[in-house]
Amino acid sequence: MNDFVFDADQLSTGLISVDTNQIILQCNQAACTYLGKPSIALLGSSIEPFVPQALLMALLDHKRRHTIQMSEVELGTQQKKVDVEITPLESNHALIEIHPVSERIRQRAHADRVDKQQAVGHMARQLAHELRNPLAGIKAAAQLIGQQSREPSVTRHADIINRGTERILALLEHFAQEKEHQKSRVHLHQLLQETADLVAVEWGSQLSIDRDFDPSIPLIYADEDQLNQLFLNLIRNSAQANASVIRITTRIEHNAPVIEPPAKHAIRVEIRDNGDGVPEHLRERLFLPLVSGREHGSGFGLAVAQQIARAHDGLIEFEPGDETTAFVIRLPLLVSDTIEASHAQ
């Protein structure tokens, strides 16, 4: 009886099923490519010549009951570096998943680029603090001139200066505010449901928001108000891009490269829409302040959302597509009970 049945030759992930003697029972085309041999040469043969000793020892451990993850493993005759997951199956058989390291490197590079952008944003916030006082002085002087003069042109020009400085100060206040994070037990799906309901009410019947939630996700440890702001900014961004359908999906993602200890896994929240998307020339700068693809956009919504994600040791990525586009949020899966217990010790 086969351990897994699927049409797997279309997948970029390599899949190999081995028995208790490390004999290859099944493998897809991607696995053949990684190991450097055709399936006819692999099926029924031992996997030992193609894997390092550490991976072989993990396969020999028949008492294992959990998934083992290994990074930058050298496989095959060409010693290609890949990420590997070993999952126990029935009858002490095992499923080996092979993932390209390039995806992990790509996500790391994106995280590094976002961190640099966040550093620029921090400098901008410091500058905003410095600009408040002189701008407030300009606003007060304009008001005083307008009050003292009887000349219509002077009053009009003073009013223009006053309104201009008010707009600048409002933008600075919006961007410069930094709140302390108040983390507690958060029901992720309830939060997403309430946020989606709010946006649905704002847009009415012209917008449909579908939900596909993973019920296995437990209560998490996070700042609920900040996460609400993050999701609200992203869902509203999709609605403002003329989307008629938004789909929100949650999953637990194993071995996410952007997630650091003590978390072992990531919560993956995908917000996908059929809207106008993002112009290609803006994608690299999408999470920088004052970058917006809309005529009247402030350019702060996505920057603030990314700022909140990074403050939670997570990351937001934009995934372009032909008919739909998506924002993917990865947050560390920090179970509330575990964190609170560690704090009590």
VENCORBEL-V739576 format. One record per pair of residues at least 6 apart in sequence whose ideal C-beta (glycine too) atoms are under 7 Angstrom apart, sorted by the first residue. I is the first residue (numbers start at 1). J is the second residue. Records with the same first field share a line. If there is no record, write none. Layout:
I: J / J
This chain:
2: 26
3: 17 / 25 / 89 / 90 / 93 / 95
4: 17 / 26 / 95
8: 15 / 28
9: 28 / 29
11: 28 / 30
12: 30 / 100
13: 30 / 97 / 98 / 99
14: 28 / 30 / 31 / 34 / 97 / 98
15: 27 / 28 / 31 / 95 / 97
16: 24 / 27 / 31 / 47 / 96
17: 25 / 26 / 93 / 95
18: 24 / 25 / 47 / 59 / 93 / 94 / 96
19: 25 / 93
20: 62 / 92 / 93
22: 46 / 47 / 48 / 59
23: 44 / 46
24: 42 / 43 / 44 / 45 / 47
27: 39 / 42 / 43
31: 98
32: 38 / 39 / 42
34: 75 / 76 / 80 / 82 / 98
35: 42 / 50 / 75 / 76
36: 76 / 77 / 78
48: 56
50: 75 / 76
51: 75
52: 73 / 74
54: 70
55: 70 / 73 / 84
58: 68 / 86
59: 86 / 94
62: 92
64: 88
65: 88
67: 85 / 86 / 87 / 254
68: 86
69: 85 / 254 / 255
70: 84
71: 83
72: 81 / 83 / 101
73: 81 / 82 / 84
74: 80 / 81
75: 82 / 98
81: 101
82: 98 / 99 / 100 / 101
83: 99 / 101 / 104 / 255
84: 96 / 97 / 98
85: 97 / 254 / 255
86: 94 / 96
87: 94 / 95
88: 94
89: 95
104: 257
107: 257 / 258
108: 257 / 258
110: 317
111: 258 / 315
114: 287 / 306 / 310 / 315
117: 287 / 288
118: 307 / 310
120: 288
121: 289 / 303 / 307
124: 175 / 289
125: 175 / 176 / 178
128: 172 / 175 / 176
129: 176
131: 172
132: 169 / 172
135: 165 / 168 / 169
136: 169
138: 161 / 165
139: 162 / 165 / 166
142: 158 / 161 / 162 / 165
143: 162
145: 154 / 158
146: 155 / 158 / 159 / 162
149: 155
174: 300
175: 289 / 300
181: 223 / 226 / 311
182: 223
183: 221 / 222 / 223
184: 224
185: 219 / 221 / 336
186: 219 / 220 / 222 / 224 / 227
187: 219
188: 217 / 220 / 250 / 267
189: 213 / 250
191: 224 / 227 / 228 / 231
192: 231 / 248
193: 211
195: 228 / 231 / 232 / 235
196: 209 / 211 / 235 / 248
199: 209 / 235 / 236 / 239
200: 207 / 209
203: 239
206: 244
207: 239 / 243 / 244 / 246
208: 244 / 245
209: 246 / 248
210: 245 / 247
211: 248
212: 247 / 249
213: 250
214: 250 / 251 / 252
216: 252
217: 250 / 252 / 267
218: 335
219: 336
220: 267 / 333 / 334 / 335 / 336
221: 334 / 336 / 339
222: 312
226: 308
229: 304 / 308
230: 305 / 308 / 309
233: 301 / 302 / 304 / 305
234: 271 / 305 / 327
235: 246 / 271
237: 301 / 302
238: 246 / 271 / 273 / 275
239: 246
240: 294
241: 273 / 275 / 276 / 277
242: 275 / 276
243: 273 / 274 / 275
244: 274
245: 273 / 274
246: 271 / 273
247: 272
248: 271
249: 270
250: 267 / 268 / 269
251: 268
252: 265 / 267 / 333
253: 265 / 266 / 268 / 330
254: 265
256: 265 / 266 / 330
258: 315 / 330
259: 266 / 330 / 332
260: 313
263: 332 / 333 / 334
265: 333
266: 330 / 331 / 332 / 333
267: 331 / 333
268: 328 / 330
269: 329
270: 326 / 328
271: 326 / 327
272: 324 / 326
273: 324 / 325
274: 323 / 324
277: 320 / 325
278: 286 / 293 / 318 / 320 / 325
279: 293
282: 291 / 293
283: 318 / 320
285: 291
286: 302 / 318
287: 302 / 303 / 306 / 316
288: 303
289: 299 / 300 / 303
290: 299
291: 299
292: 298 / 299
305: 316
306: 316
309: 315 / 316 / 329 / 331
312: 331
313: 332
314: 329 / 330 / 331 / 332
315: 330
316: 327 / 329
317: 328
318: 327
319: 325 / 326 / 328
